[in-house]
Amino acid sequence: MVPFSILDLSPIIEGGSVARSLADSRRLAQEAEAEGYRRFWLAEHHGMAGIASAATSLVIQHVAAGTKTIRVGAGGIMLPNHAPLVIAEQFGTLAALFPDRIDLGLGRAPGTDMQTARALRRNLDGGAERFPQDVVELMQFLGPPHPDRKVLAVPGANSNVPVWLLGSSHYSAHLAGMLGLPFAFASHFAPDMLLSALEIYRERFEPSQYLDRPHVMVGVMGTAAGTDAEADHLFTSMQQSFVQLRRGTPTAFPPPVDSMDGRWSEQERLMVEHTLQYAVVGGPETIRRKIADFLSLTGADELIVSMPVHDIEARLRSVRLFAEAQRMLAGAA
């Protein structure tokens, strides 16, 4: 049975607040735990009017404190924004508070625009270029202390927090394979290199102390409802949000609309439909079929679903319907 997980951005809805978004994230994680999802990951984004998970390690703590068994982690921490020692201390602390429940996914992108990235880091020189060295340094901080190392992560050392590499291109596929780490591909917003990146990762994979064989997680946008029409309606929130993001004018997460006509140009429609081509949107039968097709296409070991639904009750229902689809697919296997 392929495990399902949730990727959450703590969406700030129109008319909502950060406090409400963080409360909704915890509630969503509790529902995911009750339905048997394996992981609940939060993503680092900065300067986004519709995303409340910028201080990702703090939101992970908030969610983990409200759950008992589900793994909680970062999907991901944008490592060029941070010193590896700081992330080792943060996640070492989380691992001490919530033993055997914390994951650390690492990304190479800034998670924001360049002006905000400059405000985060002050100096952009060498940030992304140092990514491989920073990943290795971070894993060393999380592992057993070396006698020759004069810098120690406390907390962090000996926590052995599982590290994942995240990617939307070939770069992290090569690196994850070389380091023998699990690999998560962001097919929910970057579909073009999905299959080639997975092929590279599997071909280049070197067994390591962390993993003896390739392990792939793939991401999809997902909106499930009672009918295809209802799910399509709910998904217009994501379509609107994506258009605004590509225009460079991100907003709070909008409510769904009856039609996207007049809200996007033909070029924007084609761009959104291409970018979100793997989105799993529909009623119960439709999502089961789309999930089965996507897992067959990718051969993935895990599926992580981002559920961009404006209303929290509808979002919770989507979580339940995806879990039901997983159980039915497992029963049919």
HUSUL-V954547 format. One record per helix or strand of 2 or more residues. SS is the DSSP state (H for helix, E for strand). FROM is the first residue (numbers start at 1). TO is the last residue. If there is no record, write none. Layout:
SS:FROM:TO
SS:FROM:TO
//
This chain:
E:3:8
H:18:34
E:39:42
H:56:65
E:71:78
H:79:81
H:84:97
E:102:107
H:114:121
H:131:142
E:162:167
H:170:179
E:182:185
H:194:204
E:216:224
H:228:246
H:266:275
E:280:282
H:284:298
E:302:306
H:312:332
//
